[in-house]
Amino acid sequence: MAEEKKNWIQGVKDYYNELRLEMRRVTWPNRKQVESTTAVVIVSVFAFAGYFAIVDAILSRGVTGVLTFFAGK
């Protein structure tokens, strides 16, 4: 039991040290990069929302037309 606890504690220490080492290797973006990529994401979201709204309107009219056509007969 004591050996398992010792191994677990050593594992946690190793994990923490490896995590700190890896975080030092990370290349963090600067403020300008974050702002520009955020702007791209926001514009993309609105573009896709507009695209899907148009596709939804076309499909909904098509389905309504087909249902009206078959329901009328």
C-alpha positions in Angstrom: 0.0 0.0 0.0 2.8 2.4 0.9 4.7 1.5 -2.3 1.6 2.3 -4.4 1.1 5.6 -2.7 4.8 6.4 -3.3 4.5 5.5 -7.0 1.4 7.6 -7.4 3.0 10.6 -5.8 6.1 10.2 -8.0 3.9 9.9 -11.0 2.1 13.1 -10.2 5.4 14.9 -9.7 6.7 13.5 -13.0 3.5 14.6 -14.8 3.7 18.1 -13.3 7.4 18.5 -14.3 6.7 17.3 -17.8 3.7 19.6 -18.0 5.8 22.6 -17.0 8.5 21.7 -19.5 5.9 21.3 -22.3 4.3 24.7 -21.5 7.6 26.4 -21.8 7.9 25.0 -25.4 4.5 26.5 -26.4 4.6 29.4 -28.8 1.9 31.8 -27.6 0.3 34.1 -30.1 0.6 37.8 -29.6 -2.4 40.2 -29.2 -2.5 41.1 -32.9 -2.6 37.4 -34.0 -5.4 36.7 -31.5 -7.4 39.7 -32.7 -7.0 38.8 -36.4 -7.9 35.1 -36.0 -10.9 36.1 -33.8 -12.1 38.4 -36.6 -11.7 35.6 -39.1 -13.8 33.3 -36.9 -16.5 35.9 -36.4 -16.8 36.7 -40.1 -16.8 33.0 -40.9 -19.6 32.3 -38.5 -21.8 35.0 -40.0 -21.0 33.8 -43.5 -21.9 30.2 -42.7 -25.0 31.4 -40.9 -26.1 33.4 -44.0 -25.3 30.4 -46.3 -27.3 28.0 -44.1 -30.2 30.4 -43.8 -30.4 30.6 -47.6 -30.1 26.8 -48.0 -32.8 26.3 -45.3 -35.2 28.7 -47.1 -34.7 27.0 -50.4 -35.1 23.5 -49.0 -38.1 24.5 -46.9 -39.8 26.0 -50.0 -39.0 22.9 -52.0 -40.4 20.5 -49.4 -43.5 22.7 -48.9 -44.0 22.7 -52.6 -43.7 19.0 -52.9 -46.0 18.4 -50.0 -48.6 20.8 -51.4 -48.3 19.2 -54.8 -49.0 15.7 -53.4 -51.5 16.8 -50.8 -53.6 18.7 -53.4 -54.2 15.5 -55.5 
